[in-house]
Amino acid sequence: MACDEALAERIRVLLRNRRDVAERRMFGGVAFMIRGRMGCGIVGSTLMVRVEPADADRLLRAPHARPMDFTGRPMRGFLFVDPPGVTTAAGLRAWIRRATAWVDSQPPKAPVKRQVANAGRPRTGAARRGKVRR
């Protein structure tokens, strides 16, 4: 499933002044990572936003918003906004502001350390004796 590239471009324009945004391909769409946290994304043509969990019930009353149930079970603090809810610039901007407000309210996320396979492990057996075929 490809994501709505026109919607992705509109989000990029709204986030263009932030230096802490990275895009990642996820769940058949694109996620916008802000300060290392998923702030918003696109699944098909639907906007996914991360919001303050305490505000989620109130925001679900907004037109075209619904719980994010990507796994079959609603995820706390995540909402889907169907395409009619983001057709206007003002509508999309409001949802992106909510997402960035949530990310900005969180402590900085520590960078993920990537491990190299077998790094730092002692060599054993044939490898130690130099009898490993290459």
C-alpha positions in Angstrom: 0.0 0.0 0.0 1.6 3.3 -1.1 1.0 6.4 0.9 -0.6 9.6 -0.4 2.5 11.4 -1.7 0.6 14.7 -2.1 -0.3 14.6 1.6 3.3 13.7 2.5 4.5 16.8 0.7 2.0 19.0 2.5 3.3 17.7 5.8 6.9 18.3 4.7 6.1 21.9 4.0 4.6 22.4 7.4 7.6 20.8 9.1 10.2 22.3 6.8 11.5 24.8 9.5 12.3 22.1 12.0 15.7 20.5 11.9 14.7 17.6 14.1 12.5 15.8 11.6 13.3 12.5 9.8 11.1 10.4 7.5 10.9 6.7 7.9 9.1 4.2 5.8 6.8 2.3 8.1 3.6 0.2 8.1 3.3 0.6 4.3 3.4 4.4 4.6 5.6 7.1 5.9 6.2 8.2 9.5 7.6 11.7 10.4 9.9 11.3 13.4 10.3 14.5 15.4 13.0 14.6 18.0 13.3 10.8 17.6 9.6 10.2 18.3 6.8 9.4 15.9 4.7 12.5 15.6 2.6 11.9 12.6 2.5 9.7 9.5 0.4 8.5 6.6 -1.1 5.1 6.1 -2.6 4.9 2.6 -4.4 8.3 2.4 -5.1 8.6 6.1 -3.2 10.9 8.5 -1.9 9.3 11.7 -1.1 11.7 14.5 0.3 11.3 18.0 -1.5 13.4 20.6 -1.6 13.8 24.3 -3.4 10.7 25.6 -5.5 12.8 28.0 -6.8 14.8 25.0 -7.6 11.9 22.8 -11.2 11.4 23.8 -11.9 15.1 23.2 -10.1 15.0 19.9 -12.1 11.9 18.8 -15.2 14.1 18.6 -13.5 16.2 15.8 -14.9 15.5 12.4 -13.2 12.6 10.6 -11.0 11.6 13.6 -11.1 8.0 14.8 -9.0 5.7 17.0 -5.8 4.3 15.5 -6.5 0.6 15.4 -3.8 -0.4 13.1 -3.2 -3.7 15.1 -6.9 -4.3 15.6 -6.8 -2.7 19.0 -6.8 1.1 19.6 -3.5 2.5 20.5 -3.5 5.2 23.3 -2.5 8.6 22.1 -2.7 7.8 18.4 -5.5 8.9 16.1 -6.3 8.4 12.5 -7.8 11.4 10.6 -9.6 10.4 7.4 -8.8 12.4 4.2 -11.8 14.8 4.5 -10.4 16.0 7.8 -7.2 17.3 6.2 -8.3 18.6 2.8 -7.9 22.2 3.9 -4.5 23.7 4.8 -6.0 24.9 8.2 -7.3 21.4 9.0 -3.9 19.7 8.3 -2.0 22.4 10.1 -4.2 22.0 13.2 -3.5 18.3 13.4 0.2 18.7 12.7 0.4 21.3 15.5 -1.2 18.9 17.9 1.3 16.2 17.0 4.3 18.5 17.3 3.0 19.9 20.6 2.9 16.4 22.0 6.5 15.6 20.8 7.8 18.9 22.2 6.2 18.2 25.6 8.2 14.9 25.9 11.8 14.6 27.2 14.4 14.2 24.5 14.7 10.6 23.3 18.1 9.0 23.6 19.6 8.0 20.3 19.3 4.3 19.5 22.7 2.5 19.6 22.9 0.0 16.8 24.8 -3.1 17.5 27.0 -4.8 15.0 26.5 -8.5 14.8 29.1 -10.4 16.9 30.8 -7.2 17.9 32.8 -7.6 21.1 32.1 -11.3 21.4 35.1 -13.5 22.0 35.9 -15.8 19.2 35.5 -19.4 20.0 36.3 -22.9 18.6 37.5 -23.0 15.1 37.5 -19.2 14.7 40.0 -18.9 17.6 42.2 -21.6 16.1 42.2 -19.9 12.7 40.4 -22.7 11.0 37.4 -20.8 9.7 36.7 -21.2 6.0 36.1 -17.9 4.3 
